[in-house]
């Protein structure tokens, strides 16, 4: 029961900070990927990524060095790569992210600075599993004040 009371208190504090922030227009942070195909990759649960991709394309990956000019290059993927690369870490680390914001403000940081720090943490966790072959999707990740 004590956890529930603390959670309720935390939610009330966050709501208060949100109201203050809305009045000051300084409390929105966006974390995302700007590559034109980011949403497609994020939502395409039928695509293979990570180890499943490597197993499916093993022959093409190993033969990559001997490919002819103009042939498609197939590069192995990191083990943890997957769809829902932004949503999964947001769900898994939601309490940590909320606590980062609260702790930042307790230590004297502004709400915006605390939100940007939490957003950077989320982006870092997301980049650990974002599928990428050329690095364009990975590099398109951003955290910004809205």
N, C-alpha and C positions, 0 to 999 in steps of 0.2 A: 504494500500500500504506500510505503514511503516513496518508492520510485514514481508512482502515479502522481503523488502530490508535487514532487519536484518537476515532473514533466509538465504538469499544468502550470506551475509557476514559470517555468522556462518559456512555455508558449505565450503566456501573458506578457512576459518581458519582450519577447520577439515581436508580438503584435504592437506593443507600445513603441518599440524602436521603428517598426514599419510605419506606423502613423506619423511619427516625428520625421522620418525620412521622406515620406510622401509630401509633407508640408514643406520640407526643405528641398525637395526634388533631387535627392542624392542617394537613393537606395536601390537602384536597379543595376544588376550586373548580369551580363549575358556570357555564357560559355558555349562555344560551338565550333563548327568547322565550316569554312567558307568555300571549299571545293564544290563545284557545281553538282557533283554526283554524291556528295556526302550523305544526303538524306536517303538516297537509293541504297547505298551500301549499308547504312545504319538499319534500315527497315527490311532489307532483303534476307529473310530467315532461310530461304531455300539455297542461297549461295554457300559454297564451301569456303572455309577460311582455316587458317592455322594448320594443325596436323592433318585434318581431314583433306584440305587442299593439297598438301604435300603428298599424301598417300594417293590421291586421285590422279595427280599429275607427275608421279615419280619418274616415269620414263622421259617426259618432256624436260623436267628439271635437270636430270643428270646429263641429258643430251644437249643442254643449252650451249655448252662451249663449242660444239661442232656444228652449230646451226648455220644455214646459208644466209647470205645477205637478204634482208627483207622479211625473213621469217620471224614470227612472233617469238619474243623472248619470254620464257616462263621462269620466274624466280621463286625460290622456296619462301614460305611464309613463316613468321614467328608462331610458336606453339599456341599462345594464348589469343591470337587474333580472332575476332568474331564480330557478328552484327551486334547491334545494341551497345556499341562501344562507349557511348556517352551515358545512356540510361542505366546500364548495369552498375558502373561505379557510383553513380548518383544515388541509386537505391542502397547499395552495399555500405556506403560511407555516409549516409545522411545524418546519422548522429554525430559523427566526427566533424562533419562540415558545420553543423549547427553549433557544436561546442567551440569550433575554431572562431566563429563569429562572436559568440558570447565572451570567450576568453580574450579575444582581441580588444573588445570594448572594455572589458574589466581592466585591462592593462593600459587603457588610455588611448587606444587607437580609435579613429573615427569609424562610424558604421561602414562607410564606403571602403576604407582601407581594409577593414575586417572582411567585408564581402569579396573584395578583390583577392585577398589572400586565400580565402576558402575556394574561390573560383579557380585560382592557379593550382591548388591542390587537386580539385576535380579534373582539370585538364591533364595534369600529370598522370593521374590514375587512368584516365581515358586513353592517353597515348600508349600506355602499356599494352592495350589490347586492340587498338585501332588497326584494321587491315590496311596494309599499304604495300605496294609493289615498287612504285617509283619514288615515294616519299611525298608526293604532292598533297595527298589527303592528310598525312601526318603534319606536314608543315602548315597546313591551312587552319589548324586549331588556333583559337583565340579566346581571350578573356577581356571584356571591355565594359566600361561604364555605359549604361544605356541613356 
